[in-house]
Amino acid sequence: MEGNTALLLAAAGTALAALLHIGCIAFGPAWYDALGAGERMVRWSRERRWRPTVITGAITLVLGIWTLYALAGAGMLPTLPATRFILPAITAVLLLRGIAGVAIAALRPGYNGVRFWIVSSVACLGLGGFYLAGTLQAWPSL
């Protein structure tokens, strides 16, 4: 559906998140630390271990796919397979992650730190809201 501002904002936000993750891979420990990835990921990156790159690469891939689905749902790309299932699933994942992150920040603040969980949870809740509003708007044409 053309003119679906919410899904376009969802796509832009998800693409930005993917780019930030690529920045972590490209620029290493300073970026992991600045974005609150946690002590272990920062340490592994400093030690040039493979885990941060693989984990962050997988997250980047998922975010990239989600961006494509948001753009397709907004009518900017051809329809992708299972869009009517995938967009609500993305919405649910983001909203649940946002809620869970707030709970983790309250119950286990040492794990990645409160800042990471609050900032990433607010981002997930915001993106989830855009996906929800945009998916509802696009639903008749999906």
C-alpha positions as CSV (number, residue, x, y, z in Angstrom):
1,M,0.0,0.0,0.0
2,E,1.5,3.3,-1.1
3,G,1.8,6.0,1.5
4,N,2.0,3.8,4.5
5,T,4.1,6.2,6.6
6,A,4.2,3.8,9.6
7,L,5.7,0.9,7.7
8,L,8.2,3.4,6.0
9,L,9.2,4.6,9.4
10,A,9.5,0.9,10.6
11,A,11.7,0.2,7.5
12,A,13.9,3.2,8.2
13,G,14.3,2.4,11.9
14,T,15.0,-1.2,11.2
15,A,17.6,-0.3,8.5
16,L,19.2,2.1,10.9
17,A,19.5,-0.7,13.5
18,A,21.0,-2.9,10.9
19,L,23.6,-0.2,10.0
20,L,24.5,0.2,13.6
21,H,25.1,-3.5,13.9
22,I,27.3,-3.3,10.8
23,G,29.2,-0.5,12.5
24,C,29.9,-2.8,15.4
25,I,31.3,-5.4,13.1
26,A,33.4,-2.9,11.1
27,F,34.6,-0.7,14.0
28,G,34.9,-3.2,16.8
29,P,35.0,-2.9,20.5
30,A,34.4,0.8,20.7
31,W,31.1,0.5,18.9
32,Y,30.1,-2.6,20.8
33,D,30.8,-0.7,24.0
34,A,29.1,2.5,22.9
35,L,26.0,0.6,21.9
36,G,25.9,-1.3,25.2
37,A,26.5,-4.8,23.9
38,G,27.9,-5.9,27.2
39,E,31.3,-6.7,28.7
40,R,31.5,-10.1,27.2
41,M,30.9,-9.0,23.6
42,V,33.3,-6.0,24.0
43,R,36.0,-8.3,25.4
44,W,35.5,-10.9,22.6
45,S,35.7,-8.2,20.0
46,R,38.9,-6.9,21.6
47,E,40.3,-10.4,21.5
48,R,39.2,-10.7,17.8
49,R,37.0,-13.7,18.5
50,W,34.5,-14.8,15.9
51,R,31.5,-14.8,18.1
52,P,30.7,-11.1,18.1
53,T,30.9,-11.0,14.3
54,V,28.7,-14.1,13.9
55,I,26.1,-13.0,16.4
56,T,26.0,-9.4,15.2
57,G,26.0,-10.6,11.6
58,A,23.0,-12.8,12.2
59,I,21.1,-9.9,13.9
60,T,22.0,-7.7,10.9
61,L,20.7,-10.2,8.5
62,V,17.4,-10.5,10.3
63,L,17.0,-6.7,10.6
64,G,17.8,-6.5,6.8
65,I,15.1,-9.0,6.0
66,W,12.6,-7.2,8.3
67,T,13.4,-3.9,6.5
68,L,12.5,-5.6,3.1
69,Y,9.2,-6.8,4.5
70,A,8.3,-3.4,5.9
71,L,9.1,-1.8,2.5
72,A,7.1,-4.5,0.7
73,G,4.2,-4.0,3.1
74,A,4.4,-0.3,2.4
75,G,4.1,-1.0,-1.3
76,M,7.7,0.1,-2.1
77,L,8.8,-3.4,-3.1
78,P,7.0,-6.3,-4.7
79,T,5.0,-8.5,-2.4
80,L,7.3,-10.9,-0.5
81,P,6.3,-14.5,0.5
82,A,4.1,-14.8,3.6
83,T,3.9,-11.1,4.2
84,R,0.6,-11.5,5.9
85,F,2.2,-13.8,8.4
86,I,5.7,-12.2,8.6
87,L,4.7,-8.6,9.4
88,P,2.5,-9.5,12.4
89,A,5.3,-11.9,13.6
90,I,7.9,-9.1,13.4
91,T,5.5,-6.8,15.3
92,A,5.1,-9.5,18.0
93,V,8.8,-10.1,18.3
94,L,9.6,-6.4,18.6
95,L,6.8,-5.7,21.2
96,L,7.7,-8.8,23.2
97,R,11.4,-8.0,23.1
98,G,10.6,-4.4,24.3
99,I,8.5,-5.6,27.2
100,A,11.0,-8.4,28.1
101,G,13.9,-5.9,28.0
102,V,12.2,-3.6,30.5
103,A,11.7,-6.6,32.8
104,I,15.3,-7.7,32.4
105,A,16.5,-4.1,33.3
106,A,14.4,-4.2,36.4
107,L,15.2,-7.8,37.5
108,R,18.7,-8.4,36.2
109,P,20.3,-5.0,35.7
110,G,23.9,-6.3,35.6
111,Y,23.3,-8.3,32.5
112,N,24.3,-5.9,29.7
113,G,23.5,-3.0,31.9
114,V,20.3,-1.0,32.5
115,R,21.1,1.5,29.8
116,F,21.3,-1.1,27.1
117,W,18.0,-2.8,28.1
118,I,16.1,0.5,28.5
119,V,17.4,2.1,25.3
120,S,17.0,-1.1,23.2
121,S,13.6,-1.8,24.7
122,V,12.3,1.7,23.9
123,A,13.6,1.3,20.4
124,C,11.9,-2.1,20.0
125,L,8.6,-0.8,21.4
126,G,8.7,2.2,19.1
127,L,9.5,0.0,16.0
128,G,6.9,-2.5,17.1
129,G,4.4,0.3,17.3
130,F,5.3,1.4,13.7
131,Y,5.1,-2.2,12.5
132,L,1.7,-2.6,14.2
133,A,0.2,0.6,12.9
134,G,1.6,0.0,9.4
135,T,0.5,-3.6,9.2
136,L,-3.0,-2.7,10.3
137,Q,-3.1,-0.1,7.6
138,A,-1.8,-2.4,4.9
139,W,-3.7,-5.5,6.0
140,P,-6.5,-5.3,3.4
141,S,-4.0,-5.2,0.5
142,L,-1.6,-7.9,1.9
